[in-house]
Amino acid sequence: MINLHWLYLFAGAVFASIAVGSARDSDNRKRWGNAAFWSLLAASFWFGDLIGDVANGVLVLALVALAGTHLLGRPAGQTTSNEERQAFSERFGSKLFVPALIIPLTAFFGTLLFNYTPLKDSGFIEPKSVTLILLGIGVIIGLVACYAWLRPPPMAGVDEGARLADAIGWALVLPQMLAALGAVFAAAGIGATIGTLAGAIIPQGSIFLAVLLYALGMVVFTMIMGNAFAAFPVMIAAIGVPILIHQDGGRAAVIGAVGMLAGYCGTLMTPMAANFNIVPAALLELRNQYGVVKVQIATAIPLLICNIVILYIAGYHL
Amino acid sequence: MIDYWPLLGIALVVVGFALRFNPLLVVAVAAIATGLLALMPFAKVLGVLGHGFNENRNVTLIYIVLPVIGLLERYGLQQQARALIGRMRSATTGRLLIVYMIFRQILAALGLTSVAGQAQTVRPLVAPMALAAAEKEHGELDEDTAERVKAMSAATDNVGLFFGEDIFIAVSSILLIQGALKVYGIELTPFELSMWAIPTALCALLIQSVRLVLLDRWLARRPR
């Protein structure tokens, strides 16, 4: 059966190729730092399950040391000039979209095909990772299509992957690092401590104030942890179940579902949600690394107000 | 007696981000400090950190698309995305992003969250198209304007994803809500929960659309 492990082996190969491409970028003064960083990440994907927790921790510290001592550097330029790209785009036309769309379409139609045909029971692909695995298959098909049709130089895929990865740099592993921080927070009992604090400041008697504190608690705790999933069990235990549902008689489905969505408003406003807020700033080459968070605040706040109103009305008055 | 010392780890994160130290460094230092303050031995902290990192490799998986996107960019993908939008008369940045947002919400509501995304669609297609639409109306964009258009492209993807995915009954957050409430003897079906994600999804679409219409007006007012 194809499971996530196979995909990790492929991802390890991709990051190893990125390491090679980084090392080949002789215009970049920091190419060896870049190459070392991506090699470590490749090693993590290949051997992470074999080397044990402490060795993984050492690997994490090595990644951090490379990034923290500024041994990583962005690539100096691009491989083809803008004029060449313009000429290529006129020559190849809109067919250039085909390989780019192969990836999402393989994931989309593949998932549908898998879920609604006997393939699901065939044991060919592990059901819970099916979309990600199909995405990986889409990448392989996309690569083959690029090489067959565009006929780039043999190492072009390696160099281009490295160019993009080096432009993103350390931000590429920040989301995974934050998830690891979440694991340490959980082991240190941070969630329980904050839950106790939040529970202690709830006023008696006002349903609206309790709803407000629940929603704001979700937002603040999500902003700290970068993830509404970490905030939810804490806030539901501190305020949601004992006060909003049991004491005040709120509708549980609303308290649960909309409480989580209030947390998502926090996700829009925090650099801790790096894969959504920091990585895109690097991907799109923004000058301000907080540029995406900044424009999201004006959506997040009115939406949070909507969520509080929905919690109050649908939870208690419908 | 609750031990409040580990909360200092959170303070370290906030201060470190605010002072713009390297975020990887900030996170690692905060993790180790939090563990030590919770009286874990150093090797244990390192183990928890390493285990957490290893278990969350799926978060980084999506970057396997980079070689394909890079190859296509080498042959003018972004230029072609721009040319395509340039030929559409009625395309404006705001309208384009509203259409994208609707697609993103619907796909996410069908459980297809990783079909689109910042690396897969925003960088190669959506952002160049949004920029091209702005340029069509406006001529060459100055850096601040381009930065705002790109940031709104990324933001629209996030808003569409976050406020679409919970409509799907088998998404992990719905299962988490169900599980967390079950602990207290409150039994809910995923369907009841996902139904209550719909009002917020509509509010999100409305709010983001208003902002995108305002972005169009803002672009129109900018001096050429």
Interface residues (C-beta under 8 A of the other chain):
Chain A: L4 L7 Y8 F10 A11 V14 F15 S17 I18 L41 S44 F45 G48 D49 G52 D53 V54 A55 N56 G57 V58 L59 V60 L61 L63 V64 A67 G68 H70 T79 T80 N82 E84 R85 Q86 A87 F88 S89 E90 F92 G93 S94 L96 F97 P99 A100 I103 P104 A107 F108 T111 T131 L132 L135 G136 V139 G142 L143 C146 L150 P152 A156 G157 V158 D159 E160 G161 R163 L164 A165 I168 W170 A171 L172 V173 L174 P175 Q176 M177 L178 A179 A180 L181 G182 A183 V184 F185 A187 A188 G189 I190 A192 T193 I194 T196 I224 A228 F229 F232 P233 I236 A237 V241 I245 A252 A253 V254 G256 A257 V258 G259 M260 L261 Y264 T267 L268 P271 M272 A274 N275 F276 N277 I278 V279 P280 A281 L283 L284 E285 L286 R287 N288 G291 V292 K294 V295 Q296 A298 T299 P302 L303 C306 N307 I310 A314
Chain B: I2 D3 Y4 P6 L7 G9 I10 V13 V14 F17 N22 P23 L24 L25 V27 A28 A30 A31 T34 G35 L37 A38 M40 A43 V45 L46 G47 V48 L49 G50 H51 G52 F53 N54 E55 N56 R57 N58 V59 T60 L61 I62 Y63 I64 V65 L66 P67 V68 I69 G70 L71 L72 E73 R74 Y75 G76 L77 Q78 Q79 Q80 A81 A83 L84 L107 G111 L112 T113 S114 V115 A116 Q118 A119 Q120 T121 V122 R123 P124 L125 A127 E143 E147 R148 K150 A151 M152 S153 A154 A155 D157 N158 V159 L161 F162 F163 D166 S172 S173 I174 L176 I177 Q178 A180 L181 Y184 I186 L188 E192 L193 S194 M195 W196 A197 P199 T200 C203 A204 I207 Q208 R211
